[in-house]
Each structure stands twice: as C-alpha cells, then as structure tokens.
Amino acid sequence: QVQLVESGGGLVQPGGSLRLSCAASGSIFSINVMGWYRQPPGNQREFVSAITGVGITNYADSVKGRFTISRDNAKNTVYLQMNSLKPEDTGVYYCNAHSNGIWSWGQGTQVTVSS
C-alpha cells in the first residue's frame, strides 16, 4: 500500500504561481504512474496531469502551457508547478499513484485563486 501526503496549497491571486508537492511512502518500489487530479467547488474530480516512472507526461488541455509536472524518484515525490493561475483553477488538488494494480490517493490540498 502507498501513502501519499500533499502540501503547497494556498490562496493566490490570478496570474500567480504555486508549487504542489506529494510525498509517497509505503510500497513505493512498484509505483509507476503518479499524478494530480482536482475537484472544483460543486464539480466532480477531474484529471490534471500525470507522469510515468521514466518521465512521460500528460496534461489536461485546460492546464497545458501553464502547469508542469515533475518527479524526483530518489525522494519519492511528485511536484506540480502551477503558473498563470486562473480563478477556474480553484479546487482541492489530489495526488494519486498507481502501484501493483491499485490506485492510492492523498487527502488533498486546497488551492484558491482569487483577488
């Protein structure tokens, strides 16, 4: 089983930046894909970005060119650099990881983009 802990959320003005981190522990050796989802207020959880163990990345169209996902395998941590933030980026951001056929999720971190 994999445990995930997110950090780095907060309140930021439109156009600002935030960097989210997600640290993995537990059965980390078999983790292949790690990624980020978000849940805007009153909406369903949606895909944001993912990265494989060899660095192949994927992004939702709504964040392409603004968000960058990266991974430090030595630290078992995945990051999400978010630039040019918009009010519609507001939501709870969740980290997930795929290991041994099972998806694990973090508890989420709140991101609020507002002036």
N, C-alpha and C positions, 0 to 999 in steps of 0.2 A: 504494500500500500504506500502511496505517495501523499505526503502532506505539503500543502502549499500555503505560503503566507505572503500577501501582497502589502505593499507600502508605497507611499509617494503621492497619494491623492490629496486633494485640497480645493481651495477656491482660487480661481484665476480669472483675470479679465480677458475679454475677447482679444484674440491676437497673441496671447501669452503662450507660455510653454510649461509643461510638466513632464517629469520622468517617473514612470511607474516601475517598480521592481517586484519580482516574485521569486522567493527563495524556496527551493524544493528540498525535502528531506525524506527519509524512509527508503523505500525501494527505488533509488534513483538510477541504478545501473541500467535498467531496462527502459528508461524513458526515451521515447523517440521524438514525438511532436510535443511542443509546448506552444501555448497561445493565449490570446486575450479575447474575451467577449465583454459586452457591456449591456446594461439594461437601463434604457432611458426611463424617466418617470412615466408611469402608466402604459408602458410598452413591454413587449417581450424581449428576452435576451437575444442579442444579435452578435454575429461574428465580427471581429475587428481585424485580427491578424494572427498568423501562426508562423512557426519556424521549425524546421526539422533539425535533427542532430548534426547534419552536415551543412546547415546554413541556408537551405532553400526556404524562401519566404513567400508569404501570400498575404494580400491585404483586401479589405473591403473597398469597393470603389469610393465610398464616402471619405476615406482617410488616406487614399493614395496620394503621395507627394507631400503629405503633412506629418504622417506618423512613420516611425522607423522601429522595427522590432530587432532585437539582438539577443545573443545568448552567450553566456560565459559558462562553458561546461565544467571548468575547474571549480567554479563557485556554485554550480547547480542553480544558476539564477538566470531568469529571462527578464529583459527590460523592454519598456515601451516608451520611446521618446515621442512626445506629442507637441508639435509646433503649430503655430497659426490656429490656435484653438477657437472654436465657434460655440455659441450657446447650445447648438444641437449636439455637441459632444458631451453634454451633461449626462451623467448617469453613474451607476455603480459598475465599476470595472472588475471583472473576474479573470483570474488566471486559471488555465487548465493544463493538464499534462496527460499524455497517453502512455501507458505502461502495461505490458502483459495483457493487452486487450481491454483494459479498464481506463476510463477517463476519471481523473480526480479533479476537484475544484477547490479553489481558495474561498475565503469568506467574503471577499470583495473589498474594494476601497472606493470611496465616493469622490467623484470629480465633478465640480460645479464651475461652469464657465458663465460668468455674469459680471456686469459692470455695476 
